[in-house]
Amino acid sequence: MKKSLILIFAVLFFSDLAFSKITFGKLDLNKNDELLFTVTNQTIGINTYSALFRCKIKNGLPQSTPKMVSFYPEQMELLNSGTLLQVRNTYGYARYNTQTTRFTCEETVAEIPEHPLPLVPYSLNYNGSWYCYLEQTSFITADLILKDVNSDFSVVLCHSLQMSYDKIPVKWSKEKNLLLYENKGAVYFVNPEALKAGLEIDEKYRKIGDGSINSVDFSASQYIAYISDSLLYKINTKELYTIGLYAGILGQGTVVGRLPFKFNPKVDKFSTNKDVSSILLVQNERMFSYLSTHKDSSDYMDILYSRPYTDSSASLIGSKIFWDKNENPIIWLEKLPYDSDKVRSSVFRLTSTLASQVLEIEDSGNPFVSPDGNKIAFYAGAAIYVYNMNNWTRLCELTGEKIVSVVWSDAWNLFVGGDKSIRRWNVLADTSEVIALSSVESAYWSMDASTIIADNDSGNNYELMTEFNTWRKLGLSAKRDVSIQNGRYRVFLGSSTNYNYENAIFVRSLGKNPLTSALYKDSSKKKSNPKSVALVFDAYDNADGLARVLSTMKKYNVKGDFFINGEFIRRYPLETKQIVNNGYNCNSMFFSLTDLTQDTFVIDEDFVRRGLARCEDEFYDCTGKELFLYWHAPYYKTNENIISYGQNAGYTYIDQKAENLENGDKAPILLIQEYYTRAIKNKGGVVPVTIGYTQSKDSDFLYNYLDLLICALIQGGFDLVSLNQL
């Protein structure tokens, strides 16, 4: 029986939030009516941090929108050939001019976001003059936008794509202004400059071919590699318009090789070398194959290396592919160990004769290749490392704080965004300097109220250099006591009627017409407790998707419960331990996958008690932990007697109320929409997602879109809780 997402709803009542509320603190009002304050708010997928703001008080209210003074680097991009570093976060964005060395806060939100979501990534062209991003149109759809950095020009390339918080269906050429993008099951090209000038031809004449963005890749020499079915095409970018105009007659380029298997653009991906004579192909994140073409021939490609992922110590989350200067493919494997909750990465270099492991990284983060293609930077724990990618020797490292984001500015310099500061790091000289603070524990005005002194919990004090809006490290400085009043105003923290706020900042005018008003209007608006939902993951007899689920839950820092049956424990003891090691509660789904409502067996109270007890014992023998006392029957097939038998054994049954539990023919994206609507209608609920059942690589399952489901529920005002918090 094919199973996909199963969703059940029941009204939940729970008083505590899974996410922290908006909290204001550290007030300091100077003689010029300028106020400093911090804001702490939880964005899913981002470490909690305290942002520093400043504003001028006039007539008891902010003269203008309070401005960010610290800039947490949730996302960073390098614009205009490296002259502008853009830093984005929940509260707005700022830009650092590398030529004038000045930071400028470009935009700050007027009200603090109450349910902040992850920022969408930007995809930039080779010199940072153009970028693409997804502009959300609903909680599951988005428009693909192309934007010129240096003007107001922007255009919608395609409508109603699937929303994503971690990838954009585009690829830029490595030197020229040429963009490939996916739209409605096909891949197209566009020249942004021609589009801006109104000279670009209609999209129907710019089609590369059917498939997804996985079907194409730019080579370093400006060829396009395109795979259709089992054929590898090589396309000269100079011939794109000819191919687009006469695709029905000329085909899609030159066939240079034939794959020994069919390429699935939904789940497969590949990367090409400089002249499209070799490719590294990944099938469904399981099989890795290094293939080579025959010169002047379209015969079957030679398999130089082919191997499935078989690491018995960790589950594979994902992979990335790079090429060194000798055109050897580098495979970066991101893994979740069975005995730890910290991601580990393994790096392999392939040649025509062998595959050799060059690096193993504990507690690893994302890799970033330098513009010259010779170096790779990656972070691990509270450090960032740079290696020579051609011989895999370590060049240098930078420590001191947890890394959030990284961007290369040129072949030897990086901007390193940490949870405490943003640093500019010269790899050649191995020197670094702080240019901005990411998070601030406390701040106060200097003695003469001319500048700001801040502590970012790094053991150092920093002074804001007003002229450049950057920070300078201080030694021990004379600290002025903070002030909450002057002759005109008094500021204080008071209670908020908005449930999403822990407190509120109030400004009290001390003149002839006394007035007390909230600094942020929303903090004084009455809002009640949020609705609650519990994410529940059902592990039947297949562990496919488990690593993806665990990594997504960790990334977004949300709570969830797992229901495990004895068959899963017996088949997948390592994966069962992995769930426990990642800190999630496990509950019972009986000792086998028996349909308890069939009349094949006598299902009496003794049978149910023994089945629940056996599942408990097998789980304990496997993990050394006890199951929580929630349960549901396999496939949620039950009756009143079965529920009462479990209750007599000490269990609480998680019942289902959905009309249709078998939605195998529905696309996951439509299921999210349907179940979101049900959650709104029922004002909460339990949301179970099935793990596994990927019988074919053409299958598509909801666990692949767990981030969309999580963000949709949060956008709907739901609080994600665990079952034992009901």
PyMOL commands that set and color helices and strands:
alter all, ss='L'
color gray80, all
select helices_A, chain A and resi 192-196+203-205+213-215+237-245+247-250+521-524+546-556+566-571+573-581+605-623+634-636+640-648+668-682+702-715+723-725
alter helices_A, ss='H'
color red, helices_A
select strands_A, chain A and resi 23-29+34-41+49-58+61-62+67-68+75-79+84-89+92-97+102-108+123-124+130-136+141-148+154-162+170-172+179-183+186-190+207-210+216-218+223-228+231-236+254-258+269-272+278-283+287-292+302-308+314-323+329-337+344-350+355-361+364-369+375-380+383-388+394-399+403-408+413-418+421-426+431-437+442-445+452-455+461-465+470-474+489-494+504-509+515-518+531-539+561-564+585-588+630-631+652-653+685-691+718-721
alter strands_A, ss='S'
color yellow, strands_A
deselect
rebuild
show_as cartoon
